[in-house]
C-alpha cells in the first residue's frame, strides 16, 4: 500500500502552470519535513522545495519565484504549485517525507509523477 501518492503531472507548454499533489497516509507519523524532488534523464535527483512541520520553506535557486510548496493539514496533502514552467523543469517529480521518532530517522518516497514542459 502506497503511503505517499503523487498526482498532477502531465504535459504543459512553456510558461504554463501545474499543481502537483502529494497525499500522505495517516499511517506516517511524526513528519519532520516534506519535500519535492525531481530527476531528469541522465541527471542526479535534486531537491526542488521543502517545508518543515513549522511551515518554513526553502527552494532550489532554479525555481525560486516560480514554485510554491504548501500543505493542507486537514487533507493530509502537500502541494507544489509550479508557474512559469520551463523546458528544463521537465523531470519526474517525487514527494518525500522525513520522520524522526525517538531519534530514529526514516524517509518515505512516492512513486513519482512525470512533468513534461514542451511546445
N, C-alpha and C positions, 0 to 999 in steps of 0.2 A: 504494500500500500504506500503510495506516494505521500510524503509529508510536506513537500513543497511543490506546488504546481504552478508553472508559469503559463501565461496566456497573453495574447495581444500582439504577437509578432505578425509580420507579413511583409508585403511589398508596398513601398511608398516612394513617391517621386522626391527628388532633391528639394529641400525647402519645406517638405511636408512634416507631419507630426504623427506620432504613435504613442499610445499609452500601454505600457506593459504592467501586468498584474501578477502578483505572487501570493497565492493563497496558502496560508500557514496552518498546518494541522494543530489542533489544540493539544495533541499529544507531545508537542515540542514545548518544553518548559524552560523558564529562566533564560530567555533570549537576551543576550548582552548587546548584540548589534546585528543588523542585517545589511546586506549589500547586493548590488548588481554588478556582475562581471560580464565581460564579453570576450569572445575569442574568434578572431578572423582566421581563415585558412592560412596555414603556414606561420602563424604568429602566436606568441605566448598569450595566455589568458591574462587579462588585466582588470583591475578594479575600475569601475565606472563611477559608482556612487555608493555611499554608505550612510546609514542612520543608526544612531545609538538608541538605547532604551530611553534615554533622557531627551531625545529629539534632536541632538546635534547632528549635523550633516557635513559631509565633505565630498568633493568631486574631483575627478581627474581634470587636469588643466584643459584637455582637449574638449571637454563637454561643459565646462563652466559657462553659465549664462544661457545654455540651451536645454539642459536636462534638469529635472527636479525630482528628487526622491521624497516620498511621503508615505505615511501609513494611516490606516483606519483601524484602530484597535477593536472597534465594535464588530468589524467584519473579518478581523484577523488577516488583513491583507496589506501588502506593501506594493506601492506603485512606483513606476518610473515614467514620468512624462517626458517625452523626447520631442523637442521642437527644432525647427531649422535643420532638419536632418541632412547629412552629407553622405556621399557615396562611401567615404571612409568609415562611416558608422556601421557599415554592413558587417554583421557578425552574428554568431549565436550568443544570445544573452542568457545568463544564468543567475538565478536567485540563490543567495546563500544566507544561512542563519548560523550565528555563533552562539553557543550556550556555555555558561560556566556554572556548575553546580558543585558546591563544596570543594572548589579548587579543581574539579575535573572539567576539562575543555572538550567540546565536541562541535563539529561543523556538519551542517546538513546542506546538501546541494539539490537543486531542482534539475529536471531533465533538459532544460534549455528551450528557448524559442527563437526561431530564425527571424532576423530583421534584415531585409534587403532594401537598400536605397539605390534606386536606379530609374532612369528615364525610359 
